[in-house]
C-alpha cells in the first residue's frame, strides 16, 4: 500500500512466512501459520488461555533519527474467550520499549489501549490513548470483541495531530499531541488473566517520515455504513513542502482512476472521484492516494485506507 521514500522507514508483514527478521516476539506472542485473516499466517499475542502476556517489538525503522509522522495500519482480532473475557491489547510507539513481555504498559510515548475488561475506573470495553504531558483520553467501544478481523489505522501527522480508526470507524480525530520529532520503536502487547481471549494482529504496515512534508489530512467515505453512491474525497495539506503538480494518482481497489484535483489558496489539495457505478452492498473497498512533494529530495507518499458499504440499501421509487 505504501511507497518507499528517502526519509522514511517502512515495515510490512502479513506473517505468512514465519517470524519477520526485523522484529521480535516475547512471552506468549508467536507467529503462527494459521488463524489469520482469510486463514493466513498471523501474529498471536495471546491465545484464549488464562494468565498469558505477549509482546511484539519492531526494530527501529529510522535508526536514531526522530520521527516527524507515521502511518500504521493493521487487522486486529479479539475474541474466542467466551462470555466474560479479557484483557485486550495495546499499540505503542516510544523510545524505551523493552525487549520483554508487556501489555498496556511499555515505554514513555504513545500508548493506545483496546481494553475489553474493567480492572478499575477505566472505560471498558473501550479505547484509551495517552502520551507524554497529556491526560488520558478514553471512549467506549462496545464492539471491541467482534470475533472477526477488523481494520485499524493510527496516523500521526507532521503538525502533531493524531487520528485513530478502529473497524473503519473514527475513534480519535485531530488530537493534538507531543509525539512529533521523537525517536522510538513500535510494538504491540496483550495479556489475559482469569478471563481470556485471542488477541491476533495481521497485515501490519508502518511507514514513518523523518522530515515534515505535505500529508493527507482527511478522507471520505469512512466507516462501515458508506452509501453505495458515495464519492471518494481526500484532502492533502501542505506542510513545509507542497504537492508536486500532476503527481497525484488515485486508485480504488487497486485500479487507477481519474480524479478531479482542485488546489485552494489556503494550501490544500482536494481530490474528488465519482465512481462510474454504485458500490455493491456489504462490500469492502480500499483507496490509495500517491503523490510526490516538493521537498529536496522529492518524496513519494502513499496513503491507503478502507471502508465498507452498508448492507441496508433502500431503493427509492
C-alpha positions in Angstrom: 0.0 0.0 0.0 2.8 2.4 0.8 5.8 3.6 -1.3 9.4 3.9 0.0 10.8 7.4 0.4 14.2 8.8 1.1 13.4 9.9 4.6 11.1 7.1 5.5 11.2 3.8 7.3 8.9 1.0 6.2 7.7 -2.2 7.9 5.3 -4.7 6.4 4.5 -8.3 7.3 1.5 -10.5 6.6 3.0 -13.2 8.8 2.7 -15.8 6.1 6.4 -16.6 6.0 7.2 -17.1 9.7 8.6 -14.6 12.2 9.9 -11.4 10.5 13.7 -10.9 10.7 13.3 -7.2 11.8 11.1 -7.8 14.8 10.9 -9.9 18.0 8.3 -11.7 20.0 8.3 -12.1 23.8 6.3 -14.1 26.3 3.2 -15.8 24.8 3.4 -14.0 21.5 4.3 -16.1 18.4 3.8 -16.1 14.6 1.6 -19.0 13.5 1.0 -20.4 10.1 -2.8 -20.4 10.5 -5.6 -18.4 12.2 -5.1 -15.1 10.4 -7.2 -13.1 8.0 -8.7 -15.5 5.5 -6.9 -18.3 7.2 -3.4 -16.9 6.5 -0.4 -16.7 8.9 -0.9 -14.4 11.8 0.8 -12.8 14.9 -0.8 -14.3 18.0 -0.1 -12.1 21.0 -2.2 -14.4 23.2 -4.5 -17.3 22.6 -7.6 -17.9 24.6 -5.9 -19.3 27.7 -5.5 -17.9 31.2 -2.5 -15.9 32.5 -0.7 -15.0 29.3 1.3 -11.9 28.4 2.8 -11.4 25.0 4.5 -8.6 23.0 5.8 -7.9 19.6 8.5 -5.3 19.0 9.6 -3.9 15.7 13.2 -3.0 15.2 13.9 0.8 14.8 12.8 1.9 11.3 14.9 5.0 11.2 17.9 4.2 13.5 18.3 7.1 15.9 16.5 9.6 13.7 13.5 11.4 15.1 10.1 10.6 13.6 8.1 13.5 12.2 5.0 11.5 11.4 3.8 7.9 10.8 1.0 5.8 9.4 0.3 2.4 10.9 -2.4 0.0 9.5 -3.2 -3.5 10.6 -6.0 -6.0 11.1 -7.0 -6.9 14.7 -8.9 -9.8 16.1 -10.3 -10.0 19.7 -12.5 -12.9 20.7 -12.9 -16.6 21.3 -12.8 -16.4 25.1 -16.4 -17.0 25.8 -18.9 -14.8 27.8 -16.7 -12.7 30.0 -13.2 -12.3 28.6 -10.0 -10.2 29.0 -8.0 -8.2 28.8 -7.3 -6.6 25.3 -4.2 -5.4 23.5 -2.2 -2.2 23.2 -0.3 -0.4 20.4 2.9 1.5 21.4 5.4 4.0 20.0 8.1 5.0 22.4 11.9 5.5 22.7 12.2 3.0 25.6 10.2 -0.1 24.6 11.7 -3.0 26.5 12.8 -6.3 25.0 10.4 -8.2 27.3 6.8 -9.4 27.6 4.4 -6.5 28.3 0.9 -5.4 27.5 -0.6 -2.0 28.2 2.5 -0.5 30.0 5.6 -0.1 27.7 7.8 2.9 27.4 7.1 6.7 27.7 5.5 7.5 24.4 2.2 6.8 22.7 0.0 4.1 24.2 -3.3 3.1 22.7 -5.2 0.5 24.7 -8.0 -1.6 23.3 -9.4 -2.6 26.7 -12.0 -5.4 27.0 -12.1 -5.9 30.8 -12.6 -3.3 33.5 -10.0 -3.6 36.2 -10.6 -0.2 37.8 -12.2 3.1 36.9 -11.3 2.9 33.2 -14.0 2.6 30.5 -14.2 -1.0 29.3 -14.8 -2.2 26.8 -13.2 1.0 25.5 -10.2 2.5 23.7 -7.9 4.9 25.5 -4.9 7.0 24.5 -2.1 8.5 26.5 1.1 10.3 25.5 3.7 12.4 27.4 2.3 15.6 29.1 -1.3 14.7 28.4 -4.3 13.4 30.3 -5.7 10.0 29.5 -8.3 10.1 26.7 -10.9 7.3 26.5 -14.1 6.4 24.7 -16.5 3.5 24.9 -16.1 0.7 22.3 -18.8 -1.9 23.0 -18.0 -3.9 19.9 -14.3 -4.5 20.5 -14.8 -8.2 20.9 -16.1 -8.6 17.4 -14.9 -12.2 16.9 -13.5 -11.3 13.4 -10.7 -9.3 11.9 -11.3 -5.6 11.6 -9.2 -2.8 10.0 -7.3 -0.4 12.3 -5.4 2.8 11.4 -3.2 5.0 13.5 -2.0 8.3 11.8 0.4 10.8 13.3 0.6 13.9 11.1 3.6 16.2 11.0 1.6 19.0 12.5 1.4 16.9 15.7 -2.2 15.7 15.4 -3.2 12.1 15.8 -6.1 10.1 14.2 -7.2 6.6 15.3 -9.7 4.4 13.4 -10.9 1.0 14.5 -13.2 -1.2 12.5 -13.1 1.7 9.9 -14.8 4.0 12.5 -13.1 7.2 13.8 -12.1 6.9 17.5 -9.9 9.9 18.0 -9.7 12.7 15.4 -7.1 15.5 15.2 -5.9 15.1 18.8 -3.0 17.5 19.3 -0.1 15.6 20.7 3.6 15.9 21.8 4.7 13.0 19.7 6.4 14.5 16.7 10.2 14.7 16.5 10.7 11.7 18.7 12.8 8.6 18.1 11.3 5.3 19.0 10.1 1.8 18.3 6.7 0.4 17.5 5.2 -2.5 19.5 2.1 -4.5 20.4 1.3 -6.1 23.8 -1.6 -8.1 25.2 -2.4 -10.1 28.3 -5.0 -12.4 29.8 -5.9 -13.3 33.4 -8.6 -15.4 34.9 -10.6 -14.5 31.8 -9.0 -14.6 28.4 -9.3 -14.0 24.6 -7.4 -14.5 21.4 -5.6 -11.3 20.5 -4.3 -11.5 16.9 -2.6 -9.0 14.6 -2.3 -9.4 10.8 -1.2 -7.4 7.7 0.8 -4.9 9.8 2.3 -2.0 7.8 4.1 1.0 9.3 5.6 3.9 7.4 7.5 6.7 9.1 8.7 10.1 7.9 11.7 11.8 9.5 11.2 15.2 7.8 7.9 17.1 7.8 6.0 17.5 4.5 2.6 17.6 2.8 0.3 15.0 4.2 -3.2 13.5 3.9 -5.4 15.4 6.3 -8.9 14.0 5.8 -10.5 11.3 3.7 -14.0 10.0 2.9 -16.1 7.9 2.9 -15.2 6.3 6.2 -16.8 3.6 8.4 -18.9 0.6 7.7 -22.1 2.2 6.5 -20.9 4.1 3.4 -23.5 4.8 0.7 -23.3 2.8 -2.4 -23.3 6.1 -4.3 -20.5 7.6 -2.2 -17.9 9.7 -3.8 -14.2 9.5 -2.7 -12.7 12.7 -1.3 -9.2 13.1 0.0 -7.7 16.4 1.3 -3.9 16.8 1.2 -2.5 19.7 3.2 0.8 21.5 2.6 3.2 21.4 5.5 6.8 22.6 4.9 6.5 21.2 1.4 3.8 21.2 -1.2 2.2 18.6 -3.5 4.1 18.5 -6.8 1.6 19.4 -9.7 0.5 16.4 -11.7 1.9 13.8 -9.3 -1.4 12.7 -7.7 -2.6 9.2 -8.5 -5.7 7.7 -7.0 -6.6 4.0 -7.1 -9.7 2.3 -6.0 -9.5 -1.4 -5.2 -6.0 -1.4 -6.9 -7.3 0.1 -10.1 -6.1 3.6 -11.2 -9.0 6.1 -11.6 -9.1 9.7 -13.0 -9.9 12.1 -10.1 -10.7 15.8 -10.1 -8.0 17.8 -8.4 -8.5 21.3 -7.0 -5.9 23.5 -5.4 -7.1 26.1 -2.9 -5.5 29.3 -1.7 -5.0 28.0 1.8 -2.6 25.3 0.8 -4.9 22.3 0.5 -5.4 20.0 -2.5 -8.8 18.5 -2.9 -9.0 15.1 -4.6 -12.5 14.1 -5.7 -13.7 11.0 -7.6 -17.2 10.0 -8.6 -17.4 6.2 -9.3 -18.9 5.3 -12.6 -21.2 2.8 -11.0 -22.6 2.2 -7.5 -20.7 0.1 -5.0 -22.3 -3.2 -4.1 -23.9 -3.6 -0.7 -21.9 -5.0 2.2 -18.6 -4.8 0.2 -15.1 -3.6 1.4 -13.1 -1.2 -0.7 -9.6 0.1 -0.5 -8.5 3.6 -1.6 -4.9 4.6 -2.2 -3.6 8.0 -3.0 0.0 8.5 -4.1 1.7 11.9 -4.6 5.2 13.5 -4.8 6.1 16.5 -2.7 8.4 19.4 -3.5 11.0 18.6 -0.9 14.7 18.2 -1.7 14.9 15.3 -2.3 11.3 14.9 -3.5 9.4 12.3 -1.5 6.8 9.9 -2.8 3.9 9.4 -0.4 1.4 6.6 -0.4 -1.7 6.7 1.8 -4.3 3.9 2.0 -7.5 3.3 3.9 -10.6 1.1 3.7 -14.3 1.5 4.0 -17.4 -0.7 3.8 -20.7 -0.2 2.1 -23.9 -0.5 4.1 -25.8 -3.7 3.8 -29.1 -1.8 4.3 -29.8 -0.3 0.9 -33.2 1.3 0.1 -34.1 2.0 -3.5 -36.4 4.9 -4.0 -39.3 4.6 -6.3 
